[in-house]
Amino acid sequence: MKILLIGYGKMGKTIERIAKERGRQIAHIIDIHNRGDLQHITGKDVDVAIEFTQPESAFDNIYACISNGVPVISGTTGWLDRKPEIEEYCRQKGGAFFYASNFSIGVNIFFKINRFLAQIMKGFAEYDVRIEEIHHTEKKDAPSGTAITLAEDILKHLDRKKRWVKETPNEADDLAIASKREKDVPGVHTVSYFSLADDIEIKHTAHSREGFALGAVLAAEWIVGKKGVFTMDDYLRI
Protein backbone atom coordinates (compact mmCIF):
# COMPACT_ATOMS: atom_id res chain seq x y z
CA MET A 1 0.00 0.00 0.00
CA LYS A 2 1.37 3.39 -1.04
CA ILE A 3 0.68 6.26 1.36
CA LEU A 4 0.77 9.99 0.66
CA LEU A 5 1.73 11.67 3.95
CA ILE A 6 0.56 15.29 4.20
CA GLY A 7 2.17 17.03 7.17
CA TYR A 8 5.58 16.08 8.51
CA GLY A 9 5.63 17.35 12.06
CA LYS A 10 5.89 15.10 15.11
CA MET A 11 2.64 13.34 14.28
CA GLY A 12 3.61 12.88 10.64
CA LYS A 13 6.95 11.35 11.59
CA THR A 14 5.25 8.98 14.05
CA ILE A 15 2.76 7.92 11.35
CA GLU A 16 5.65 7.34 8.93
CA ARG A 17 7.44 5.06 11.40
CA ILE A 18 4.36 3.03 12.29
CA ALA A 19 3.30 2.68 8.64
CA LYS A 20 6.73 1.35 7.70
CA GLU A 21 6.69 -1.05 10.65
CA ARG A 22 3.42 -2.41 9.22
CA GLY A 23 5.01 -2.92 5.82
CA ARG A 24 3.45 0.12 4.14
CA GLN A 25 5.28 2.41 1.73
CA ILE A 26 5.43 6.18 2.21
CA ALA A 27 5.35 7.12 -1.47
CA HIS A 28 5.24 10.91 -1.06
CA ILE A 29 5.61 13.41 1.78
CA ILE A 30 4.08 16.88 1.56
CA ASP A 31 5.07 19.64 3.98
CA ILE A 32 5.29 23.43 3.93
CA HIS A 33 8.26 23.32 1.55
CA ASN A 34 6.56 21.46 -1.32
CA ARG A 35 2.81 22.01 -0.92
CA GLY A 36 2.43 22.69 -4.63
CA ASP A 37 3.38 19.08 -5.42
CA LEU A 38 0.09 17.92 -3.89
CA GLN A 39 -1.82 19.10 -6.97
CA HIS A 40 0.03 16.59 -9.15
CA ILE A 41 -0.38 13.42 -7.06
CA THR A 42 -3.33 11.26 -8.14
CA GLY A 43 -4.97 7.98 -7.29
CA LYS A 44 -2.68 6.34 -9.86
CA ASP A 45 0.34 7.30 -7.75
CA VAL A 46 -0.88 6.43 -4.24
CA ASP A 47 -3.56 4.34 -2.55
CA VAL A 48 -4.45 6.73 0.27
CA ALA A 49 -3.45 10.03 1.89
CA ILE A 50 -3.06 10.71 5.60
CA GLU A 51 -3.41 14.41 6.44
CA PHE A 52 -2.27 15.91 9.77
CA THR A 53 -1.46 19.59 9.21
CA GLN A 54 -2.79 22.94 10.41
CA PRO A 55 -6.34 24.37 10.39
CA GLU A 56 -5.53 26.97 7.74
CA SER A 57 -4.35 24.39 5.20
CA ALA A 58 -6.48 21.32 5.93
CA PHE A 59 -9.44 22.19 3.68
CA ASP A 60 -7.29 22.80 0.60
CA ASN A 61 -5.23 19.66 1.23
CA ILE A 62 -8.29 17.43 1.55
CA TYR A 63 -10.01 19.09 -1.42
CA ALA A 64 -6.96 18.44 -3.60
CA CYS A 65 -6.88 14.77 -2.63
CA ILE A 66 -10.56 14.26 -3.42
CA SER A 67 -10.18 16.15 -6.72
CA ASN A 68 -7.32 13.85 -7.72
CA GLY A 69 -9.08 10.62 -6.76
CA VAL A 70 -7.04 9.94 -3.62
CA PRO A 71 -8.89 8.56 -0.57
CA VAL A 72 -7.97 10.78 2.36
CA ILE A 73 -7.75 10.34 6.13
CA SER A 74 -7.65 13.56 8.16
CA GLY A 75 -7.09 14.23 11.84
CA THR A 76 -6.53 17.99 11.62
CA THR A 77 -8.75 19.99 13.95
CA GLY A 78 -9.79 23.64 13.99
CA TRP A 79 -11.27 23.80 10.45
CA LEU A 80 -14.55 21.95 10.94
CA ASP A 81 -16.82 24.85 10.00
CA ARG A 82 -15.97 23.85 6.39
CA LYS A 83 -16.21 20.09 6.89
CA PRO A 84 -19.76 19.90 5.41
CA GLU A 85 -18.37 21.38 2.17
CA ILE A 86 -15.76 18.66 1.97
CA GLU A 87 -18.30 15.94 2.69
CA GLU A 88 -20.62 17.20 -0.05
CA TYR A 89 -17.73 17.51 -2.52
CA CYS A 90 -16.59 13.98 -1.67
CA ARG A 91 -20.04 12.59 -2.42
CA GLN A 92 -20.26 14.52 -5.69
CA LYS A 93 -16.88 13.17 -6.82
CA GLY A 94 -17.53 9.63 -5.63
CA GLY A 95 -14.48 9.86 -3.40
CA ALA A 96 -13.55 8.63 0.04
CA PHE A 97 -13.01 10.83 3.10
CA PHE A 98 -12.43 9.67 6.68
CA TYR A 99 -12.33 12.26 9.45
CA ALA A 100 -11.79 11.83 13.17
CA SER A 101 -10.99 14.44 15.79
CA ASN A 102 -9.00 11.66 17.46
CA PHE A 103 -7.89 8.34 15.93
CA SER A 104 -6.95 6.70 19.22
CA ILE A 105 -8.93 3.49 19.82
CA GLY A 106 -9.03 4.34 23.54
CA VAL A 107 -10.40 7.82 22.92
CA ASN A 108 -13.16 6.47 20.70
CA ILE A 109 -14.17 4.03 23.43
CA PHE A 110 -14.11 7.07 25.74
CA PHE A 111 -16.47 8.86 23.33
CA LYS A 112 -18.87 5.94 23.61
CA ILE A 113 -18.75 6.03 27.42
CA ASN A 114 -19.31 9.80 27.35
CA ARG A 115 -22.45 9.41 25.23
CA PHE A 116 -23.78 6.66 27.49
CA LEU A 117 -23.12 8.69 30.64
CA ALA A 118 -24.82 11.77 29.17
CA GLN A 119 -27.93 9.70 28.49
CA ILE A 120 -27.99 8.57 32.11
CA MET A 121 -27.36 12.06 33.53
CA LYS A 122 -30.24 13.49 31.53
CA GLY A 123 -32.51 12.35 34.37
CA PHE A 124 -30.46 13.95 37.17
CA ALA A 125 -30.78 17.73 36.91
CA GLU A 126 -28.95 18.33 40.19
CA TYR A 127 -25.66 17.58 38.40
CA ASP A 128 -23.87 20.20 36.32
CA VAL A 129 -21.21 19.21 33.80
CA ARG A 130 -17.91 20.59 32.49
CA ILE A 131 -15.02 19.45 30.31
CA GLU A 132 -11.28 20.03 30.76
CA GLU A 133 -8.60 19.30 28.18
CA ILE A 134 -4.82 19.53 28.57
CA HIS A 135 -2.38 19.42 25.65
CA HIS A 136 1.21 20.27 24.77
CA THR A 137 2.14 23.91 24.28
CA GLU A 138 2.61 23.44 20.51
CA LYS A 139 -1.08 22.71 19.96
CA LYS A 140 -2.57 25.78 18.32
CA ASP A 141 -6.33 25.22 18.50
CA ALA A 142 -8.27 25.41 21.75
CA PRO A 143 -10.51 23.75 22.69
CA SER A 144 -9.14 20.56 21.17
CA GLY A 145 -11.15 18.75 18.53
CA THR A 146 -11.53 15.85 20.96
CA ALA A 147 -13.02 18.15 23.61
CA ILE A 148 -15.44 19.60 21.07
CA THR A 149 -16.53 16.09 20.07
CA LEU A 150 -17.13 15.27 23.74
CA ALA A 151 -19.13 18.47 24.17
CA GLU A 152 -21.24 17.98 21.05
CA ASP A 153 -22.10 14.42 22.10
CA ILE A 154 -23.18 15.68 25.53
CA LEU A 155 -25.35 18.38 23.93
CA LYS A 156 -27.15 15.73 21.86
CA HIS A 157 -28.28 13.90 24.99
CA LEU A 158 -28.40 16.46 27.81
CA ASP A 159 -31.33 18.79 27.17
CA ARG A 160 -30.37 21.26 29.91
CA LYS A 161 -27.22 22.24 27.99
CA LYS A 162 -27.66 24.19 24.75
CA ARG A 163 -24.16 25.16 23.62
CA TRP A 164 -20.51 24.73 24.52
CA VAL A 165 -18.38 27.74 25.45
CA LYS A 166 -14.72 28.34 26.14
CA GLU A 167 -13.61 28.47 29.76
CA THR A 168 -16.41 30.22 31.68
CA PRO A 169 -20.16 29.61 31.34
CA ASN A 170 -22.30 32.74 31.15
CA GLU A 171 -25.66 30.96 31.34
CA ALA A 172 -26.88 27.89 33.16
CA ASP A 173 -27.36 26.10 29.85
CA ASP A 174 -23.73 26.69 28.77
CA LEU A 175 -21.33 23.72 28.74
CA ALA A 176 -17.86 25.02 29.63
CA ILE A 177 -14.66 23.61 28.12
CA ALA A 178 -11.48 24.59 29.98
CA SER A 179 -8.25 24.35 27.96
CA LYS A 180 -4.75 24.15 29.43
CA ARG A 181 -1.43 24.00 27.62
CA GLU A 182 1.52 22.33 29.35
CA LYS A 183 4.87 21.05 28.14
CA ASP A 184 5.03 17.52 26.73
CA VAL A 185 1.40 16.54 27.37
CA PRO A 186 0.01 14.42 24.47
CA GLY A 187 -3.56 14.83 25.69
CA VAL A 188 -5.76 14.56 28.79
CA HIS A 189 -9.55 14.89 28.62
CA THR A 190 -11.86 14.88 31.63
CA VAL A 191 -15.66 15.08 31.72
CA SER A 192 -16.97 15.99 35.18
CA TYR A 193 -20.52 15.89 36.51
CA PHE A 194 -20.74 17.64 39.88
CA SER A 195 -23.37 18.33 42.52
CA LEU A 196 -23.52 19.37 46.17
CA ALA A 197 -23.47 15.70 47.12
CA ASP A 198 -20.67 14.33 44.95
CA ASP A 199 -18.76 14.37 41.67
CA ILE A 200 -18.61 11.84 38.83
CA GLU A 201 -15.65 11.94 36.42
CA ILE A 202 -14.54 10.03 33.35
CA LYS A 203 -11.03 10.64 32.06
CA HIS A 204 -8.76 9.65 29.19
CA THR A 205 -4.99 10.17 29.38
CA ALA A 206 -2.77 9.65 26.35
CA HIS A 207 0.81 8.63 27.12
CA SER A 208 2.23 9.34 23.65
CA ARG A 209 1.27 10.00 20.04
CA GLU A 210 1.50 6.28 19.29
CA GLY A 211 -2.21 5.58 19.73
CA PHE A 212 -3.26 8.47 17.50
CA ALA A 213 -0.79 7.52 14.76
CA LEU A 214 -1.61 3.80 14.80
CA GLY A 215 -5.32 4.56 14.57
CA ALA A 216 -4.74 6.77 11.53
CA VAL A 217 -2.71 4.07 9.77
CA LEU A 218 -5.35 1.44 10.54
CA ALA A 219 -8.05 3.76 9.16
CA ALA A 220 -5.95 4.30 6.01
CA GLU A 221 -5.66 0.54 5.51
CA TRP A 222 -9.41 0.14 6.02
CA ILE A 223 -10.59 2.87 3.62
CA VAL A 224 -8.77 1.61 0.54
CA GLY A 225 -11.36 0.48 -2.02
CA LYS A 226 -14.27 2.21 -0.27
CA LYS A 227 -16.35 5.22 -1.35
CA GLY A 228 -18.12 7.68 0.91
CA VAL A 229 -17.73 9.75 4.06
CA PHE A 230 -16.59 7.83 7.14
CA THR A 231 -15.85 8.24 10.85
CA MET A 232 -14.32 6.08 13.56
CA ASP A 233 -17.77 4.72 14.36
CA ASP A 234 -17.85 3.19 10.88
CA TYR A 235 -14.43 1.62 11.39
CA LEU A 236 -14.90 0.41 14.97
CA ARG A 237 -18.60 -0.46 14.73
CA ILE A 238 -19.23 0.72 18.30
Secondary structure, 3 states (H helix, E strand, C coil): CEEEEECCCHHHHHHHHHHHHCCCEEEEEECCCCHHHHHHCCCCCCCEEEECCCHHHHHHHHHHHHHCCCCEEECCCCCHHHHHHHHHHHHHHCCEEEECCCCCHHHHHHHHHHHHHHHHHCCCCCCEEEEEEEECCCCCCCCCHHHHHHHHHHHHHCCCCCEEEECCCCCCCEEEEEEEECCCCCEEEEEEEECCCCEEEEEEEECCCHHHHHHHHHHHHHHCCCCEEECHHHHHCC
